[in-house]
Amino acid sequence: MPTETIFIESANDKVLIETKQSYNGIPCTEAPTAILAHPYGPLGGHMNNNVVSSLHRYFVSQGYVVIRINFRGCGESKGRTSWTGMAERGDYQAVIDHVLHSPDYASKYPKPSRLMICV
């Protein structure tokens, strides 16, 4: 399964958020899309968490485009984890906007037939 690393600017404050986008490559105009988040970063959460990785493999095998997020302060994402989760909400919104509105995304991946967000 081809995976591409993309950095997306957060909706709130332009912090770069690391994402990994995967798709099994079956040509089609639309495919379901899943955005997977991880548990709280300071307690060890990251996009390679065993639960996130299992969901990633499952959804790709079912024909989904899958985007995993490393929220701010985790992995290669910039910034620091917040206590309130408000900044992370902006991170998630930026990824959703990327999937729905980015010409770069649209040129590489099928249009989302439905969008599932997993937190």
C-alpha positions as CSV (number, residue, x, y, z in Angstrom):
1,M,0.0,0.0,0.0
2,P,1.6,3.3,-1.1
3,T,1.9,5.8,1.7
4,E,2.8,9.5,1.3
5,T,3.8,11.9,4.1
6,I,2.2,15.3,3.8
7,F,2.6,18.3,6.1
8,I,-0.6,20.4,6.5
9,E,-0.8,23.8,8.2
10,S,-3.1,23.8,11.2
11,A,-6.3,25.8,10.8
12,N,-5.6,27.9,13.9
13,D,-2.0,28.9,13.9
14,K,-0.2,27.5,10.8
15,V,1.7,24.9,12.8
16,L,2.8,22.1,10.4
17,I,1.0,18.8,11.1
18,E,2.4,15.5,9.9
19,T,0.0,13.2,8.1
20,K,0.5,9.9,6.3
21,Q,-2.0,9.3,3.4
22,S,-2.5,5.7,2.1
23,Y,-4.5,4.2,-0.6
24,N,-4.5,0.8,-2.3
25,G,-4.3,2.4,-5.7
26,I,-7.5,0.9,-7.3
27,P,-8.5,3.5,-9.9
28,C,-11.9,5.1,-9.2
29,T,-13.5,8.5,-9.1
30,E,-14.8,8.2,-5.5
31,A,-13.7,6.2,-2.5
32,P,-14.6,6.3,1.2
33,T,-12.1,8.2,3.3
34,A,-11.1,7.8,6.9
35,I,-9.1,10.2,9.0
36,L,-7.5,8.5,12.1
37,A,-6.4,10.4,15.2
38,H,-4.3,9.0,18.0
39,P,-4.5,9.1,21.8
40,Y,-3.1,12.0,23.9
41,G,0.5,12.6,22.8
42,P,2.2,13.3,26.2
43,L,0.9,9.9,27.3
44,G,2.5,8.1,24.4
45,G,-0.1,8.6,21.6
46,H,1.1,8.9,18.0
47,M,0.0,7.8,14.5
48,N,1.9,4.5,14.8
49,N,-0.1,3.5,17.9
50,N,-1.1,-0.2,17.7
51,V,-4.9,0.7,17.5
52,V,-4.4,3.4,14.9
53,S,-2.1,1.1,12.9
54,S,-4.7,-1.8,13.0
55,L,-7.5,0.6,11.9
56,H,-5.2,1.9,9.1
57,R,-4.5,-1.6,7.7
58,Y,-8.2,-2.6,7.9
59,F,-9.6,0.5,6.2
60,V,-7.0,0.4,3.4
61,S,-7.8,-3.3,2.8
62,Q,-11.5,-2.2,2.4
63,G,-10.7,0.3,-0.3
64,Y,-10.6,3.5,1.8
65,V,-8.2,6.4,1.4
66,V,-6.7,6.6,5.0
67,I,-5.1,9.6,6.5
68,R,-3.3,9.2,9.9
69,I,-2.5,12.4,11.9
70,N,0.3,13.2,14.3
71,F,-1.1,16.0,16.3
72,R,1.1,18.9,17.3
73,G,4.0,17.9,19.4
74,C,4.0,14.3,18.2
75,G,6.2,12.6,15.7
76,E,7.4,15.1,13.1
77,S,4.6,17.6,13.7
78,K,5.6,21.0,15.0
79,G,4.3,22.9,18.0
80,R,3.3,21.6,21.5
81,T,0.4,19.6,22.7
82,S,-2.3,21.8,24.4
83,W,-4.1,21.0,27.6
84,T,-7.5,22.0,26.3
85,G,-7.5,20.2,22.9
86,M,-8.6,23.4,21.1
87,A,-5.4,23.6,19.1
88,E,-5.7,19.9,18.2
89,R,-9.2,20.6,17.0
90,G,-7.7,23.1,14.5
91,D,-5.2,20.4,13.4
92,Y,-8.0,18.0,12.7
93,Q,-10.1,20.7,10.8
94,A,-7.1,21.5,8.6
95,V,-6.8,17.8,7.6
96,I,-10.5,17.7,6.9
97,D,-10.3,20.9,4.8
98,H,-7.3,19.4,2.9
99,V,-9.3,16.3,2.0
100,L,-12.4,18.2,0.9
101,H,-10.8,21.2,-0.8
102,S,-7.1,20.8,-1.7
103,P,-6.4,20.6,-5.4
104,D,-3.2,18.7,-4.5
105,Y,-5.3,16.0,-2.7
106,A,-7.8,15.9,-5.6
107,S,-5.1,15.3,-8.1
108,K,-3.7,12.2,-6.3
109,Y,-6.7,10.5,-4.6
110,P,-10.3,9.7,-5.4
111,K,-13.0,12.2,-4.2
112,P,-14.4,11.1,-0.8
113,S,-17.7,9.3,-1.3
114,R,-18.1,9.6,2.5
115,L,-15.8,10.9,5.2
116,M,-15.2,9.1,8.5
117,I,-13.3,10.7,11.3
118,C,-12.0,8.5,14.1
119,V,-10.9,10.0,17.4
